[in-house]
Amino acid sequence: MIRKLNEAECRAAIVSGDFSPAMLASAPMVAVVLTQSWCPQWTWMRSYLDELAGQPGLDIYWIEYDREPFFDTFIDFKENVLGNSQIPYVRYYRQGLLQNTSNYIDRRGFFRLLGA
């Protein structure tokens, strides 16, 4: 499954410091991609992530936060709380626990960091 994060999920992450435990444990492997719509590397990543939408045991969540009304608050959270100022920024979870992070990555590297 691949799904866009909604405003409530993003605002809750800003308040709590991470995305909800239920979301992060929605599948054995979860990836969360935080990016901006204009990023060419995101366009390339999105093409292979869309192909993975039906992969068993994998949920992928994404947000193009430059298109959202909470842009300023979210970029501050991403850069100052999560500690990453580059895009796309990917967080990899296994069994609900953060395992790795990366920025732009190819398909093979994505699976390696996911632990698949």
C-alpha positions in Angstrom: 0.0 0.0 0.0 1.2 3.5 -0.8 -0.8 6.4 0.7 -0.5 10.2 1.1 -0.3 11.3 4.7 -3.2 13.6 5.7 -3.0 16.9 7.6 -4.1 15.4 10.9 -1.4 12.7 10.7 1.3 15.3 10.0 0.1 17.7 12.7 0.0 14.8 15.2 3.6 13.9 14.3 4.7 17.5 14.8 3.2 17.4 18.3 4.5 14.0 19.3 7.8 14.0 17.5 7.1 11.1 15.2 4.2 9.5 13.3 1.6 7.4 15.2 2.6 4.0 16.5 -0.4 2.5 14.8 0.7 3.9 11.4 4.3 2.8 11.9 3.2 -0.7 12.8 0.5 -0.9 10.0 2.7 -3.5 8.3 5.9 -5.4 9.2 7.9 -2.9 7.1 6.9 0.8 6.8 8.6 3.6 4.9 7.7 7.3 5.4 8.8 9.7 2.6 8.9 13.4 3.4 9.5 15.5 0.3 8.6 18.5 -1.8 6.7 18.2 -5.1 9.4 19.9 -7.3 12.1 17.5 -6.4 13.3 15.5 -9.5 14.7 12.7 -7.3 11.3 12.3 -5.6 9.7 11.9 -9.1 12.1 9.1 -9.9 11.6 7.4 -6.5 7.8 7.8 -6.7 7.9 5.7 -10.0 9.4 2.7 -8.3 7.5 3.1 -5.0 4.2 3.1 -7.0 5.3 -0.3 -8.4 5.6 -1.6 -4.8 2.1 -0.6 -3.8 0.9 -4.2 -3.6 4.1 -5.7 -2.0 3.0 -7.9 1.0 4.2 -6.7 4.4 5.1 -3.2 3.2 3.2 0.1 3.7 4.6 3.3 2.2 3.4 6.8 3.3 4.4 10.0 1.7 3.8 13.8 1.9 4.7 16.6 -0.5 4.7 19.1 2.3 5.3 22.2 0.1 1.8 21.8 -1.2 0.2 21.8 2.3 -1.1 24.7 4.4 1.1 23.5 7.3 4.3 23.8 5.2 6.2 26.2 7.6 5.4 24.2 10.7 6.2 20.9 9.0 9.5 21.9 7.5 10.6 23.2 10.9 9.6 19.8 12.4 11.4 17.8 9.7 14.6 19.9 9.9 14.9 20.6 13.6 13.1 17.6 15.3 13.8 14.9 12.8 17.2 16.5 11.9 17.1 16.3 8.1 17.1 19.3 5.7 17.3 17.4 2.4 14.7 15.8 0.2 13.4 13.3 -0.3 13.8 12.2 3.3 12.9 8.5 4.0 12.4 6.9 7.4 12.4 3.1 7.5 10.5 1.2 10.2 10.3 -2.5 11.0 7.7 -3.8 13.5 7.0 -0.1 14.3 10.6 0.8 15.3 12.8 3.2 13.3 15.6 1.2 11.7 17.2 3.5 9.2 16.9 6.9 7.4 18.1 8.1 4.1 17.6 10.8 1.5 17.3 9.9 -2.2 17.9 6.3 -2.8 17.5 3.8 -5.6 15.2 0.8 -5.4 17.9 -1.6 -4.4 19.1 0.6 -1.6 15.5 1.2 -0.5 15.0 -2.5 0.1 18.4 -2.8 1.8 17.7 -0.1 4.3 14.2 -1.4 4.8 15.7 -4.7 5.8 13.8 -6.6 3.1 
